[in-house]
């Protein structure tokens, strides 16, 4: 592994990157809470709504970390690595798929605007394809 590769994959750099990414996402979601209330929703201030949303995201993320630790203990290394790698592929499929789908100069010109359900389906399809790929190919780089 080269010096540059080791530095790019260092724990400190990854910690900083994920801290900035997670903190930024929570701040944007907390500040940019939609001002229109869905039918039947209680009326709350945007700041309170954003705070509730941010707390929910942190709680669910921590719960998923605990669930992942249980997976790590119960599954063998190969299975756990396959599931983890395929989950990453699912998330990347959703992000890149949404960018391609929503961009007017690409697929957005011919397809309707993607909704939340569409994004879930993109993630699940990517996860399944990633899992199949790693099961067939193996997890070794």
Buried (B, 14 or more C-beta within 10 A) or exposed (E): EEEEEEEEEEEEEEEEEEEEEEEEEBEEBBEEBEEEEEEEEEEEEEEEBBBEBBEEBEEEEEEEEEEBEEEBEEBEEEEBBBBBBBBEBBBEBBBEBBEEBEEEEEBBEEEEEBEEEBBEBBBEBBBBBBBEBBEEEEBEE
